[in-house]
Amino acid sequence: MNGSPSRVAIVGASVASAMLIERSLELGFSGEFVVIDSDPNAPYDRPPLSKQFLLGTGPVERADWWPESVTIINAKAIGLVTAQRTVLLDRLGEIQADAVVIATGAGSIRLPNEPAGVLSLRTAEDALAIRAAVDAGAKSAVIIGAGTIGSELASTLAQRGLRVTVVDLAQKPMQRFFSGHLGEEATAWMHQAGVVTHLGVAVESISRNAENWTVRVSGEDLQADLVISAVGARPNTEWLSYSGLDIANGIRCNAHGKAFLANGDVAEEIYAIGDVSSRQAEDGSFSRFESWTQAQRHGAALAEYFAGFESTELEQAPYGWTEQFGRMIQVHGTLPPQGELVQVYAADDRNAALYRVGPSDEDPAWIGVNAPRHFSRASMGLSLLS
Amino acid sequence: MGEIYVDGARCQGHARCWALAPETFEIDEEGYGKVIPGRENSGDELNVRKAIRNCPERAILERSDDEAPAKNEEVATS
């Protein structure tokens, strides 16, 4: 435990921070964690919010993966005194620690001139609002954004019997998740479920009257009881405006998660993990992922770094998934946008398929649709037989 | 650590456990995992820890029965 901090303040009760704590305890960490989160429902699981949660009736469940021994201070972090490793809170004063770990995640991007009453989905409270609107009798929804969240919402709301229209500036659903691949397939499975798509079009205006909402796209008026904005997320770094950290797009960090100052120096004992952190690669470039898997690997890797280990957590290939329209969709590796997509397995009766995407056969990326066994074998580098 | 098992109600068929620790987990055609009989006590092994951590549904659990060692006797071997 050489040089391991004894009091660690964590801002954000997320999967990344839960993993940091859990892995630290596993490795014999004997110090103290102080966790701050402004979300009154924290800690909870986010992936179900666009899916099972909207189909159910129960309350927001407290995540049972949260380490029991660590309590969460319900307050909003409003500033960081970087050199003193002190987090300023909106109430209950401030928290000083040997190390500060920032895990504030990302929040919904809102469209310019988006009127009040347009819903979005990021937090449990957002999901409760959507569910309440559907429970109150909404019959139709326009979803702005065909990314994974917008598509999952389309699937869930269609399942609840709403007439759903999805609008996106992109030509293909989940253009980023699939790196431009499988656009026709994803559009087709939306259409099969009765979802109407308007792709490659811009939203010109959003308005409402006493009856319903009108979303104007390319001169056409789409009417609905609900409008949900799912156009993407941006890192939650507003509260760090005066911290001196480099927050150009997320918090810029080195490979271990140590934050950089705007002047290019490394900030002492300030770290960022999860969606809010933008990591430096060997070639010096920075990239930021919004990924459950990556977030928890960041947490585990930082625990191992604190414990003085050479961590291999972040050497694993990226893994992402989405569940929608009766499909479990899994992605292994980084999909090259220009790469060749080859279907190597299909079982049409189960809507199952496995695709190899790659510039070469040596290190391909994989997309599995309802094919977890084939997908797993492929991502392990094994033959697809047996 | 006590015996590990896959909670069938939580498992959504990612098959990550099998990909990370094939010596301990097996999956069915739809990706739902279970612990290979005889491997219930492998919870401290590195690959199995990795599988537990990487399960997106947190479906790999430890059976809490009277036989399970007390929490403070748990030894991190990794």
Interface residues (C-beta under 8 A of the other chain):
Chain A: M19 E22 R23 E26 L27 G28 D45 P47 D64 W65 W292 T293 Q296 A300 Y319 W321 E323 M328 Q330 N370 P372 R373 F375 S376 S379 M380
Chain B: Q12 G13 H14 A15 R16 W18 A19 P22 I27 D28 E29 E30 G31 R49 R53 N54 P56 R58 A76 S78
